[in-house]
Amino acid sequence: MPSKPITRALTIAGSDSGGGAGIQADLKTFGALGAYGASVITAVTAQNTQGVQAVHTVPPEIIAAQCESVFSDIRIDAVKIGMLPNVETIKTVAAALRKYNNGFLVLDPVLVATSGDSLALEDTVAVMCEELLPLADVITPNLDELAKLTGNALAKNEEEMLSQGRQLMEKGAEAVLLKGGHWVDSKEASDWLLADDQDPQCFRSSRVDTINTHGTGCTLAAAIAALRPQRTSLNTAVAAAKTYLHGAIEAGAGWRVGKGSGPLAHFWRHYRD
């Protein structure tokens, strides 16, 4: 009896020892959405719900070896890229993708330094735009990442956010999903999808009153990667990913995991059933 086709998704990102974000969140998301998950670890973090305490960057040769091991053996339908801690890592990952990858690529531009702090080094941003932006099918920046990638101040409204998103398109992005969920004074979490072949499309969901939002960006990007091979278009994949993310936030709103910003309920549909 022939085996049932299954989406094979790869996450290239950092490990979160607390389990809420990074590789751990990505693999949970893949599994929850019916995809087989593989991983390439770019950094090992000492991290919990209260923050990042330490980061160890994986050497470039080990990152390259992980990529080769996965791509040479497993047909990858979609790739999600997360934390890339330095220029050498970005170049190593880009080289592997150019050599091996033919799948759908989601770039979540997590700009962090080895201290765990936000990274705004011009050379890192420039190399990411030069090496990875042309390879990505969609890039998913939040407001802070969008400002760093475009060299602007933080967008204060949707008009400014869309303007910065168009600047990313001018830099070579094929599609940009602009995440506006960090505007805490809004009753809705509104994301905008920009693509060359369509008018901007807005995806809105009601805001959930919870502190458990650790890993939302990782989860959304991973969900898009898992769902795009299963859907007819990027629009429908993003809509389904947003629905999944909202459910995961809502189901985990009352959790008390750790002392800080807790994780999402990635398998919420299974809990409900």
HUBEL-V454276 format. One record per residue. N is the residue number from 1. SS is DSSP state (@ for helix, = for strand, . for the rest). PSI is psi as a letter, one per 30 degrees, with the letter a starting at -180 (NA if undefined). OMEGA is omega as a letter, one per 20 degrees, with the letter a starting at -180 (999 if undefined). Layout:
N;SS;PSI;OMEGA / N;SS;PSI;OMEGA
//
This chain:
1;.;k;a / 2;.;k;a / 3;.;k;r / 4;.;k;r / 5;.;k;r / 6;.;k;r / 7;=;k;r / 8;=;j;a / 9;=;k;a / 10;=;k;r / 11;=;k;r / 12;=;j;a / 13;=;a;r / 14;=;l;r / 15;=;k;r / 16;=;j;a / 17;.;f;r / 18;.;f;r / 19;.;g;a / 20;.;f;a / 21;.;a;r / 22;@;b;a / 23;@;e;a / 24;@;e;r / 25;@;e;a / 26;@;e;a / 27;@;e;r / 28;@;e;a / 29;@;e;r / 30;@;e;a / 31;@;e;a / 32;@;f;a / 33;.;g;r / 34;.;g;r / 35;=;k;r / 36;=;k;a / 37;=;k;r / 38;=;l;a / 39;=;k;r / 40;=;j;a / 41;=;k;a / 42;=;f;a / 43;=;l;r / 44;=;j;a / 45;=;k;r / 46;=;j;a / 47;=;k;r / 48;=;a;a / 49;.;f;a / 50;.;f;r / 51;=;a;a / 52;=;k;a / 53;=;f;a / 54;=;l;r / 55;=;k;r / 56;=;j;r / 57;=;k;r / 58;.;k;a / 59;.;k;a / 60;@;e;a / 61;@;e;r / 62;@;e;r / 63;@;e;r / 64;@;e;r / 65;@;e;r / 66;@;e;r / 67;@;e;a / 68;@;e;r / 69;@;e;a / 70;@;e;a / 71;@;e;a / 72;.;f;a / 73;.;e;a / 74;.;k;r / 75;.;j;a / 76;.;k;a / 77;.;f;a / 78;=;k;r / 79;=;k;r / 80;=;k;r / 81;=;k;r / 82;.;b;a / 83;.;j;r / 84;.;j;a / 85;.;f;a / 86;.;l;a / 87;@;e;a / 88;@;e;r / 89;@;e;r / 90;@;e;a / 91;@;e;r / 92;@;e;r / 93;@;e;a / 94;@;e;r / 95;@;e;r / 96;@;e;r / 97;@;e;r / 98;@;e;a / 99;@;e;a / 100;@;e;a / 101;.;k;r / 102;.;g;a / 103;.;l;r / 104;=;k;a / 105;=;k;r / 106;=;k;r / 107;=;j;r / 108;.;j;a / 109;.;i;r / 110;.;j;a / 111;.;j;a / 112;=;l;r / 113;.;l;a / 114;.;f;r / 115;.;f;a / 116;.;f;r / 117;.;l;r / 118;=;k;a / 119;.;k;a / 120;.;g;a / 121;.;k;a / 122;@;e;a / 123;@;e;r / 124;@;e;r / 125;@;e;a / 126;@;e;a / 127;@;e;r / 128;@;e;r / 129;@;e;a / 130;@;e;a / 131;@;e;a / 132;.;e;a / 133;@;e;r / 134;@;f;a / 135;@;f;a / 136;.;k;r / 137;.;f;r / 138;=;k;r / 139;=;k;a / 140;.;i;a / 141;.;k;r / 142;=;a;a / 143;@;e;a / 144;@;e;r / 145;@;e;r / 146;@;e;r / 147;@;e;a / 148;@;e;a / 149;@;f;a / 150;@;f;a / 151;.;g;a / 152;.;l;r / 153;.;l;a / 154;.;k;a / 155;.;k;a / 156;.;f;a / 157;.;l;a / 158;@;e;r / 159;@;e;r / 160;@;e;r / 161;@;e;r / 162;@;e;r / 163;@;e;r / 164;@;e;r / 165;@;e;r / 166;@;e;r / 167;@;e;r / 168;@;e;r / 169;@;e;r / 170;@;f;r / 171;.;f;r / 172;.;g;r / 173;.;k;r / 174;.;e;r / 175;=;k;a / 176;=;k;r / 177;=;j;a / 178;=;j;a / 179;=;j;a / 180;.;g;a / 181;.;f;a / 182;.;f;r / 183;.;j;a / 184;.;f;a / 185;.;f;r / 186;.;k;r / 187;.;f;a / 188;=;l;r / 189;=;j;a / 190;=;k;r / 191;=;k;a / 192;=;k;r / 193;=;k;r / 194;=;k;r / 195;=;l;a / 196;.;e;a / 197;.;g;a / 198;=;l;r / 199;=;l;r / 200;=;k;a / 201;=;k;a / 202;=;k;r / 203;=;j;a / 204;=;k;r / 205;=;l;a / 206;=;k;a / 207;.;k;r / 208;.;k;a / 209;.;j;a / 210;.;l;r / 211;.;f;a / 212;.;i;a / 213;.;g;a / 214;.;k;r / 215;.;g;a / 216;@;e;a / 217;@;e;r / 218;@;e;a / 219;@;e;a / 220;@;e;a / 221;@;e;r / 222;@;e;r / 223;@;e;r / 224;@;e;r / 225;@;e;a / 226;@;e;a / 227;@;f;a / 228;@;e;r / 229;.;f;a / 230;.;f;a / 231;.;l;a / 232;.;f;a / 233;.;l;r / 234;@;e;r / 235;@;e;a / 236;@;e;r / 237;@;e;r / 238;@;e;r / 239;@;e;r / 240;@;e;r / 241;@;e;r / 242;@;e;r / 243;@;e;r / 244;@;e;a / 245;@;e;a / 246;@;e;r / 247;@;e;a / 248;@;e;r / 249;@;e;a / 250;@;e;a / 251;@;f;a / 252;.;g;a / 253;.;e;a / 254;.;g;a / 255;.;l;r / 256;.;i;r / 257;.;j;a / 258;.;a;a / 259;.;f;a / 260;.;b;r / 261;.;j;a / 262;.;l;a / 263;.;l;r / 264;.;l;r / 265;.;i;a / 266;.;e;a / 267;.;h;a / 268;@;e;r / 269;@;e;r / 270;@;e;r / 271;@;e;a / 272;@;e;a / 273;.;NA;999
//
